């Protein structure tokens, strides 16, 4: 009998290993599902900081990666002859896309946690923190104040949107007024199928 090249240890250790592998796979699948399916508003502000950070960075990181790679490629060659310089240019655009949403989510979380309130002031503090990161990135206080003001307006609008329940854009529901998709809509007064109390009349 040929001896195996891999030493699995004693039979007890091998049996424990085969008991451990299914549990590891189960945990991995659980966290993979959590990584790709968690959303920012699954839980209220002041809860599940890790889930909020994953959700908000999952949206922002691809944009930073795209801008960083594009800028490094466009300035490569004669302007950035070494790989270290190209990588530094990539990181220059990559880290703000992680730091800005992280600063917003973290500040909002701790403000809601400390104040025990979920209101507009938490979003305002998060927006100012995110704008401060932009100012530090550009090393300019004017840019930081401008970014803070811009993020503050966006955060206030987002908070009002959540409280009032409206959407930034609504492409799936029927519009009250016509647009370029008007020929796809039925402009009847009643929905299809008709309500149960609907009756026809000869008049």
ZIKASUL-V114516 format. One record per backbone hydrogen bond with DSSP energy under -0.5 kcal/mol. NH is the residue of the N-H (numbers start at 1). CO is the residue of the C=O. If there is no record, write none. Layout:
BEGIN
nh=NH co=CO
nh=NH co=CO
END
This chain:
BEGIN
nh=7 co=5
nh=8 co=6
nh=14 co=10
nh=15 co=11
nh=16 co=12
nh=17 co=13
nh=18 co=14
nh=19 co=15
nh=20 co=16
nh=21 co=17
nh=22 co=18
nh=23 co=19
nh=24 co=20
nh=25 co=21
nh=26 co=22
nh=27 co=23
nh=28 co=24
nh=29 co=25
nh=30 co=26
nh=31 co=27
nh=32 co=28
nh=33 co=29
nh=34 co=30
nh=35 co=31
nh=36 co=32
nh=37 co=33
nh=38 co=34
nh=42 co=39
nh=43 co=40
nh=47 co=44
nh=52 co=48
nh=53 co=49
nh=54 co=50
nh=55 co=51
nh=56 co=52
nh=57 co=53
nh=58 co=54
nh=59 co=55
nh=60 co=56
nh=61 co=57
nh=64 co=60
nh=65 co=61
nh=66 co=62
nh=67 co=63
nh=68 co=64
nh=69 co=65
nh=70 co=66
nh=71 co=67
nh=72 co=68
nh=73 co=69
nh=74 co=70
nh=75 co=71
nh=76 co=73
nh=77 co=80
nh=78 co=76
nh=79 co=76
nh=80 co=75
nh=86 co=82
nh=87 co=83
nh=88 co=84
nh=89 co=85
nh=90 co=86
nh=91 co=87
nh=92 co=88
nh=93 co=89
nh=93 co=90
nh=94 co=90
nh=95 co=91
nh=97 co=93
nh=98 co=94
nh=98 co=95
nh=99 co=95
nh=100 co=96
nh=102 co=98
nh=103 co=99
nh=104 co=100
nh=105 co=101
nh=106 co=102
nh=107 co=103
nh=108 co=104
nh=109 co=105
nh=110 co=106
nh=111 co=107
nh=112 co=108
nh=113 co=109
nh=114 co=110
nh=115 co=111
nh=116 co=112
nh=117 co=112
nh=119 co=117
nh=122 co=119
nh=123 co=119
nh=124 co=120
nh=125 co=121
nh=126 co=122
nh=127 co=123
nh=128 co=124
nh=129 co=125
nh=130 co=126
nh=131 co=127
nh=132 co=128
nh=133 co=129
nh=134 co=130
nh=135 co=131
nh=136 co=132
nh=137 co=133
nh=138 co=134
nh=139 co=135
nh=140 co=135
nh=144 co=140
nh=145 co=141
nh=146 co=142
nh=147 co=143
nh=148 co=144
nh=149 co=145
nh=150 co=146
nh=151 co=147
nh=152 co=148
nh=153 co=149
nh=154 co=150
nh=155 co=151
nh=156 co=152
nh=157 co=153
nh=158 co=154
nh=159 co=155
nh=160 co=156
nh=161 co=157
nh=162 co=158
nh=163 co=159
nh=164 co=160
nh=165 co=161
nh=166 co=161
nh=182 co=179
nh=184 co=181
nh=185 co=182
nh=187 co=185
nh=193 co=191
nh=198 co=195
END
